[in-house]
Amino acid sequence: MMAEVLVSGQPAKAPALVLTAPISFWGGVDPRTGLIADVRHPQHGVSISGKVLCLPGTIGSSSASAVLLELVSAGLAPAAIVLHGPDAILLLGLIVAQEMGHTTPMALRLDRAEFAGFAGKNLTIGSDGSITRG
C-alpha cells in the first residue's frame, strides 16, 4: 500500500506500534528514554524507539517538535511515523533535525482504518511511501 510522504527520511524495517489513543509528545513521551510517559495512555510504559509508530491522532502542544527533535538527537526516535492526519508542529521536529544534520525517520500520512492490519507485524517503509507487511 502507498502512503503520502509528509517528511522524507530514512526507509525503515521495524515492528509496528499501533497506538490505541492519541498522544501528546509534550509530557506524553519521555525524550530521555523513548517511553510513553503519560500514565493515562493505554500504552503507558511502552517504548516508541525503533518502531513504526502509528498515531491515530496527536494532542497538540507547541513543544511536541522539541520532544521529537530530542528523541532524534538521542537516537531514540521511532523508525518511522505514520499519522492519520498531518501535525505540522510535530513534523517540524523532523525538519529541524534534518537541518541540524541528523538522520531522521520518515513521516507518512495514511488513514487510521489501515492501522489495525499493522498491529503485531513488522513493516517495511520504502522511500516512496510504500508500506509492506512481513
VEXTOR-840408 format. One record per residue (C-alpha): residue number from 0; x, y, z negated. Coordinates in Angstrom, 2 decimals, padded with zeros to 5 digits. Each point is the difference from the previous one (the first is absolute). Layout:
BEGIN
{NUM; {X; Y; Z}}
...
//
This chain:
BEGIN
{0; {000.00; 000.00; 000.00}}
{1; {001.09; 003.57; 000.56}}
{2; {-000.06; 002.79; -002.54}}
{3; {000.54; 003.69; 000.57}}
{4; {003.53; 001.07; -000.96}}
{5; {-000.25; 003.01; -002.31}}
{6; {003.70; 000.25; -000.88}}
{7; {002.63; -002.00; 001.83}}
{8; {002.49; -001.95; -002.05}}
{9; {001.57; -003.41; -000.34}}
{10; {-001.82; -003.07; 001.31}}
{11; {-000.72; -002.38; -002.87}}
{12; {-000.63; -003.61; -000.91}}
{13; {-001.38; -000.30; -003.52}}
{14; {-002.87; -001.30; -002.10}}
{15; {-003.18; 002.06; 000.05}}
{16; {-001.20; 001.69; -003.16}}
{17; {-003.64; 000.86; 000.55}}
{18; {-001.17; 002.41; -002.67}}
{19; {-003.60; -000.42; -001.06}}
{20; {-000.40; 003.62; -001.12}}
{21; {001.40; 003.38; 001.04}}
{22; {003.11; 001.16; -001.82}}
{23; {001.71; 003.22; -000.92}}
{24; {003.74; -000.12; 000.48}}
{25; {000.37; 002.80; -002.59}}
{26; {-000.41; -001.86; -003.28}}
{27; {-001.22; -003.12; 001.78}}
{28; {003.37; -001.32; 001.19}}
{29; {003.19; 000.10; -002.04}}
{30; {002.74; 001.37; 002.30}}
{31; {002.72; -001.58; -002.18}}
{32; {-001.35; -003.55; 000.35}}
{33; {-002.43; -000.09; 002.93}}
{34; {-002.68; -001.45; -002.30}}
{35; {-003.63; 001.09; -000.03}}
{36; {-000.08; 001.92; -003.27}}
{37; {-003.66; 001.03; -000.18}}
{38; {-001.46; -002.23; -002.72}}
{39; {-003.49; 000.44; 001.49}}
{40; {001.04; -001.30; 003.43}}
{41; {-000.94; -003.65; 000.73}}
{42; {003.57; -000.76; 001.10}}
{43; {001.68; 001.68; -002.99}}
{44; {003.54; -001.33; -000.46}}
{45; {000.38; -001.27; 003.58}}
{46; {003.02; 001.17; 001.99}}
{47; {-000.56; 001.83; 003.29}}
{48; {003.71; -000.20; 000.86}}
{49; {000.83; -001.95; 003.14}}
{50; {-003.66; -000.75; 000.75}}
{51; {-002.24; 001.00; 002.87}}
{52; {-002.17; 002.24; -002.14}}
{53; {-003.60; 000.10; 001.23}}
{54; {-001.78; 002.99; -001.50}}
{55; {-003.80; 000.17; 000.18}}
{56; {000.32; 003.62; -001.07}}
{57; {002.11; 002.41; -001.98}}
{58; {-000.84; 002.26; -002.88}}
{59; {001.43; 003.34; 000.96}}
{60; {002.78; 001.80; -001.73}}
{61; {002.44; 002.47; 001.45}}
{62; {002.76; -001.94; -001.78}}
{63; {-000.66; -003.29; 001.85}}
{64; {002.58; 000.90; 002.64}}
{65; {002.66; 000.54; -002.68}}
{66; {-000.72; -003.39; -001.58}}
{67; {000.23; -001.74; 003.39}}
{68; {003.25; 001.88; 000.75}}
{69; {001.41; -001.20; -003.34}}
{70; {-001.00; -003.59; 000.82}}
{71; {001.73; 000.22; 003.39}}
{72; {003.13; 001.58; -001.55}}
{73; {000.19; -002.73; -002.65}}
{74; {-000.51; -002.85; 002.49}}
{75; {-003.34; -000.86; -001.62}}
{76; {-002.39; 001.07; 002.77}}
{77; {-002.49; -002.32; 001.65}}
{78; {001.25; -001.74; 003.16}}
{79; {-002.89; 001.69; 001.84}}
{80; {-003.12; 001.93; -000.93}}
{81; {-003.35; -000.71; 001.64}}
{82; {-002.63; 002.63; -000.72}}
{83; {-003.71; 000.02; 000.74}}
{84; {000.21; 003.74; 000.58}}
{85; {002.97; 002.34; 000.32}}
{86; {001.16; 001.73; -003.17}}
{87; {002.12; 002.95; 001.14}}
{88; {001.49; 000.65; -003.42}}
{89; {001.07; -003.61; -000.54}}
{90; {001.42; -000.23; 003.53}}
{91; {002.00; 003.18; -000.57}}
{92; {002.14; -002.03; -002.41}}
{93; {001.05; -002.28; 002.88}}
{94; {000.70; 002.92; 002.31}}
{95; {002.16; 001.75; -002.59}}
{96; {001.83; -003.27; -000.71}}
{97; {000.77; -000.32; 003.73}}
{98; {001.25; 003.60; 000.10}}
{99; {002.29; -000.84; -002.90}}
{100; {001.45; -002.92; 001.96}}
{101; {-001.72; -002.86; -001.85}}
{102; {-001.24; -003.14; 001.71}}
{103; {-003.76; 000.11; -000.39}}
{104; {-002.91; -002.39; 000.31}}
{105; {-002.56; 000.47; 002.74}}
{106; {-003.42; 001.39; -000.81}}
{107; {-002.95; -001.31; 001.98}}
{108; {-003.73; 000.65; 000.18}}
{109; {-002.39; -002.94; 000.21}}
{110; {-003.60; -000.45; -001.06}}
{111; {-000.13; -001.43; -003.53}}
{112; {-002.40; -002.72; 001.19}}
{113; {003.08; -001.67; 001.51}}
{114; {001.87; -000.06; -003.34}}
{115; {-001.80; -003.06; -001.42}}
{116; {001.61; -002.23; 002.63}}
{117; {003.45; 001.11; -001.16}}
{118; {-000.30; -001.04; -003.66}}
{119; {002.53; -002.69; -000.90}}
{120; {001.62; 000.14; 003.45}}
{121; {003.40; 001.03; 001.24}}
{122; {-000.31; 002.75; 002.59}}
{123; {002.29; 001.13; 002.76}}
{124; {-000.26; 003.68; 000.90}}
{125; {001.39; 000.91; 003.41}}
{126; {001.37; 003.42; 000.90}}
{127; {-002.97; 000.40; 002.35}}
{128; {-002.53; -000.42; -002.84}}
{129; {-000.69; -003.65; 000.68}}
{130; {-000.94; -002.10; -003.02}}
{131; {000.30; -003.77; 000.10}}
{132; {-000.71; -002.52; -002.75}}
{133; {002.26; -002.89; -000.69}}
//
